[in-house]
């Protein structure tokens, strides 16, 4: 195993499964398909001018080059006998001058992928890619190569399909610039790009979720690729610049260079209005990259997880479980008609309470979701057996709701709680019991003044700066991915304990 494997296997170990962001370099490597410029050069050969003629008129702007080419290709398509079959099949679908070029581009990619098999040179590498454990795929390519790689993944084409669909974020392929199966969806010309950028707010919001919660592995792109830069620009704009620095751990650009020695280095990506830090992984081939992506095994296949999530979503959305038939079968062989049976509103058993993780209790304090846990059992059962004495776990909410406390926030004399709770109270009283809790200062004010490193490094001192519990709650909800990183994991838990104390602990006057 080499440098890339060692870095990725360690770096991704504590993170959620990654998304792949696939560029034209991957299709060129495995299916011998051209990049954007090569594609335009191919179709310019059918006109009376070479590709360079259109590129010069467009001053090197590729979308404008495509627009100029499309305008001239339109008349060629309607008159050249080489396209007679296309005219017979798709003539009624032509709605504007770019339609003819999009139809032929789509056919070109469809024919290239039909019956696709990787060459012997890349067969083993391609097999490793198919075995990679990835949550989903984002691509600006038009071809369907990724559907060959992950045939069980659901495909969403363009922004319009995302707007009216219910993506689950698992086992999905997002063809954000369109698909060769839908010629009209292709983002090819200058007009297409203008329209795409005017309506990219929803897409940017969707991608931001992936970028915040998952590492993103870029394959087949250059660090200067305009498609990547535009996506990053939209993300930074959506994040309002405040959290862009946190993207570095999640942005992993794989740079293929057949002559290079493997190397991992930090790179700065320049974008409009600023810059983003990222990791660049230089490799002579993708073997170690794909091996590293395949080492983390799932408890269930991604396809099955997506079906489970979708079924729960549909049940909650419809609020109508009636009329559903349930088939008991091996989950590995489940069909696309898989149904899920679960109970809502039933009191959790003691066994279920004991099985709670500390993140379940953190989520409960954050209210996302509020699990409606029986507080008396949480205190007596979960804290009696589930958590180590040196862990940071919220408990004040359940002391308060379980009526274990008096008005001053002290344990009632007649109640019995696990000894661990006494230890936790002693620790939190020492850390949080004498803090200033100033009024009128928001959490965002502190974040802007002190910076995020200070917030994470001083979870107890935060209460000397602000008593804005809702601001802290919002911050923790927006930064759940820190639970997947070894240092930030503990600091995140401490901040959750701080929130728990602030919202449910002793009254403010008792705290000061």
HULIN-V653755 format. One record per pair of residues at least 6 apart in sequence whose C-alpha atoms are under 8 Angstrom apart, sorted by the first residue. I is the first residue (numbers start at 0). J is the second residue. D is the distance in whole Angstrom. If there is no record, write none. Layout:
BEGIN
i=<I,I>
j=<J,J>
d=<D,D>
END
This chain:
BEGIN
i=<0,1,1,2,2,2,3,3,3,3,3,3,3,3,4,4,4,4,5,6,7,7,7,8,8,8,11,12,13,13,13,14,14,14,14,14,15,15,15,15,16,16,16,16,16,17,17,17,17,17,17,17,17,18,18,18,18,18,18,18,18,18,18,19,19,19,19,19,19,19,19,20,20,20,20,20,20,20,21,21,21,21,21,21,21,21,21,22,22,22,22,22,22,22,23,23,23,23,23,23,23,23,24,24,24,24,25,25,26,26,26,26,27,27,29,29,29,29,30,30,30,30,30,30,32,32,36,39,39,39,40,40,42,43,43,43,43,44,45,45,46,46,46,53,53,53,53,54,54,54,56,57,57,57,61,62,62,62,62,62,63,63,64,64,65,65,65,66,66,66,66,66,69,69,69,69,69,70,70,72,72,73,73,73,73,73,76,76,76,77,77,85,89,92,93,97,98,98,101,101,101,101,102,102,104,104,105,105,105,105,105,105,105,106,108,108,108,108,109,109,109,109,112,112,112,117,124,124,124,127,127,127,127,128,128,129,129,130,130,131,131,131,131,131,132,132,132,132,132,132,133,133,134,134,134,134,134,135,135,135,135,135,135,135,136,136,136,136,137,137,137,137,138,138,138,138,138,139,139,139,139,139,140,140,140,140,141,141,141,141,141,141,142,142,143,143,145,146,146,146,151,151,152,152,152,152,153,153,153,154,154,154,154,155,155,155,155,155,155,156,156,156,156,156,156,156,157,157,157,157,157,157,157,158,158,158,158,161,162,167,167,167,168,169,169,169,169,170,170,170,176,176,176,177,177,177,178,178,179,185,186,186,199,200,203,203,203,203,204,204,206,207,207,207,209,210,210,211,211,211,211,212,212,213,213,214,214,214,214,215,215,215,216,216,216,216,216,217,217,217,217,218,218,218,219,219,219,220,220,220,221,222,222,222,223,228,231,232,232,235,243,244,244,246,246,246,247,247,247,247,248,248,249,250,250,251,251,251,251,252,252,252,252,253,253,253,253,254,254,254,254,255,255,255,255,255,256,256,256,256,257,257,257,258,259,259,259,260,260,260,261,261,261,261,262,262,262,263,263,263,263,264,264,264,265,265,265,265,266,266,266,266,267,267,267,267,268,268,268,268,269,299,300,303,303,303,306,306,307,307,307,310,310,310,311,314,324,325,325,325,326,326,346,347,347,349,349,352,352,352,352,353,353,353,353,353,354,354,355,355,356,357,357,357,360,360,360,361,361,361,361,362,362,363,363,363,364,364,364,364,365,365,365,367,373,374,374,374,374,375,375,375,377,378,378,378,378,378,379,379,382,382,382,383,383,383,386,388,388,388,391,391,391,391,392,392,392,392,393,393,393,394,394,395,395,395,395,396,396,396,396,398,399,399,403,403,403,404,404,405,406,406,407,407,407,408,408,408,408,409,430,431,431,431,431,431,432,432,433,433,434,434,434,434,434,435,435,435,435,436,436,436,436,436,436,437,437,437,437,437,438,438,439,440,440,440,440,441,441,441,441,442,442,442,442,442,442,443,445,445,446,454,455,455,455,455,456,458,458,458,458,459,459,459,466,468,468,468,471,472,475,475,475,481,481,481,482,482,482>
j=<287,261,287,261,262,263,261,262,263,280,281,282,287,288,287,288,290,291,291,263,288,291,292,291,292,294,214,295,483,484,485,213,214,480,483,484,212,213,214,483,132,133,134,213,214,132,133,134,135,213,214,215,216,133,134,135,136,137,209,213,214,215,216,133,135,136,137,215,216,217,218,136,137,138,215,216,217,218,136,137,138,139,140,217,218,219,220,138,139,140,217,218,219,220,32,33,34,35,139,140,219,220,34,218,219,220,218,219,32,33,142,144,33,34,117,118,121,125,111,112,115,116,117,144,108,111,61,50,65,68,49,50,72,49,50,68,72,50,72,75,71,72,75,64,65,67,68,60,61,64,64,63,64,67,189,187,188,189,190,192,188,189,188,189,187,188,189,97,187,188,189,190,96,97,99,100,188,96,97,99,100,96,97,98,99,100,82,86,99,83,86,103,102,98,99,188,182,183,182,183,185,187,182,183,179,182,141,142,178,179,180,181,182,179,141,142,143,179,142,143,179,180,142,143,144,125,285,286,289,286,289,290,293,148,289,148,149,289,293,289,290,292,293,294,292,293,294,295,296,297,170,292,168,169,170,171,301,152,168,169,170,171,172,173,145,171,172,173,172,173,174,175,172,173,174,175,176,174,175,176,177,226,174,176,177,178,174,176,177,178,179,185,178,179,178,179,172,152,154,172,170,302,170,171,172,302,170,171,172,171,172,173,174,161,171,172,173,174,175,173,174,175,176,177,178,184,173,174,175,176,177,178,184,175,199,201,202,202,201,305,308,309,305,301,302,304,305,301,302,305,184,185,186,184,185,186,184,185,185,191,192,195,233,233,230,233,234,237,234,237,234,234,237,238,215,246,249,246,249,478,480,479,480,249,480,248,249,250,251,249,250,251,249,250,251,252,253,250,251,252,253,252,253,254,253,254,255,227,252,254,254,228,252,268,268,270,270,270,271,243,275,275,276,275,276,277,275,276,277,278,277,278,277,277,278,277,278,279,280,277,278,279,280,279,280,281,282,279,280,281,282,281,282,283,284,285,281,282,283,284,282,283,284,283,281,282,283,281,282,283,280,281,282,283,280,281,282,278,279,280,281,278,279,280,276,277,278,279,276,277,278,279,274,275,276,277,274,275,276,277,275,331,331,330,331,333,335,337,337,338,339,337,338,339,339,320,338,338,339,340,337,338,373,372,373,376,380,376,377,380,381,377,380,381,384,385,381,385,381,385,385,386,392,393,392,393,394,392,393,492,495,368,369,369,370,371,393,396,495,499,472,475,476,476,401,397,398,400,401,397,398,401,397,394,397,398,416,417,416,417,417,419,420,417,418,419,392,419,422,423,489,492,493,496,492,493,495,496,495,496,499,496,499,499,500,503,504,499,502,503,504,404,503,504,410,411,414,410,411,411,505,506,505,506,509,504,505,506,509,505,459,459,462,497,500,510,510,511,510,511,460,462,463,510,511,462,463,464,511,462,463,464,465,466,511,462,463,464,465,466,465,466,465,464,465,466,467,465,466,467,470,465,466,467,468,470,471,470,464,465,454,461,487,490,491,494,490,490,493,494,497,493,494,497,501,498,501,502,498,498,491,494,495,487,488,491,488,489,491>
d=<7,8,7,6,6,7,7,7,7,7,8,7,6,6,5,6,7,5,8,8,7,6,8,5,7,8,8,8,5,6,7,7,7,8,5,7,7,6,7,7,7,6,6,6,7,8,5,6,7,5,5,6,7,6,5,5,6,7,8,7,6,5,6,7,7,5,6,6,5,6,7,6,5,6,7,6,5,6,7,6,5,7,7,6,5,6,7,6,6,6,8,6,4,5,8,7,5,8,8,6,6,7,7,7,4,6,7,5,6,8,8,7,6,7,6,7,7,8,7,7,7,8,7,8,8,8,7,7,7,8,7,5,8,6,5,7,8,7,7,7,7,6,7,5,8,6,6,7,7,5,7,5,5,8,8,6,5,4,8,7,6,5,8,8,7,5,7,7,8,5,6,7,6,5,7,6,8,6,7,7,7,6,7,8,6,7,6,8,6,8,7,8,8,8,6,8,8,7,5,7,7,8,5,8,7,8,8,8,8,4,7,7,6,7,7,5,8,6,7,8,6,7,7,7,7,7,7,6,8,7,6,6,7,7,5,5,7,8,6,6,7,5,4,8,6,5,8,7,7,8,8,7,7,5,6,7,7,8,7,6,5,5,6,8,8,6,5,6,6,5,6,7,8,6,5,6,8,6,6,5,7,8,7,7,8,8,7,7,6,5,5,7,6,6,7,7,8,7,8,8,7,6,5,5,6,7,6,5,6,6,5,6,7,6,7,6,5,6,8,6,5,6,8,5,6,7,7,6,4,6,5,8,6,6,8,8,6,8,8,6,7,6,8,6,8,7,5,5,6,6,7,6,5,5,4,6,6,6,7,8,6,7,8,8,7,6,6,7,8,7,8,6,8,8,8,7,7,7,8,8,7,7,5,7,8,7,4,6,7,6,5,6,8,7,5,6,7,8,6,5,6,7,6,7,8,8,8,8,8,8,7,8,7,7,8,6,7,6,7,6,7,7,7,8,7,7,7,5,4,7,7,7,8,5,6,6,5,6,7,7,6,5,6,6,5,6,7,7,6,5,6,6,5,6,6,8,7,6,5,8,7,4,7,6,7,7,6,7,7,7,7,5,5,7,6,5,7,7,6,5,6,6,5,7,7,6,5,6,6,5,6,6,6,6,5,6,5,5,6,7,7,8,8,8,8,8,7,7,8,8,7,8,6,6,7,6,8,6,8,8,8,7,8,7,8,7,7,7,6,7,6,8,6,5,7,6,7,7,7,8,8,7,6,8,7,6,8,7,6,8,6,6,7,5,6,8,7,7,8,7,6,8,7,8,8,5,7,6,5,7,8,5,7,7,7,7,7,7,6,6,7,7,7,5,8,7,8,6,8,8,8,6,6,7,7,8,8,6,7,5,6,8,7,6,6,6,5,6,8,5,7,6,6,8,6,6,6,5,5,6,8,8,6,6,7,6,4,7,8,7,6,6,8,8,8,8,5,7,6,5,7,6,5,7,6,6,5,7,6,5,5,6,5,5,8,8,7,6,5,6,7,7,8,7,5,7,7,6,8,5,7,6,8,6,8,5,6,7,7,7,7,7,7,6,7,8,7,7,6,5,7,8,8,7,7,6,7,7,7,7,7,8,7,5,6,7,4,8,7>
END
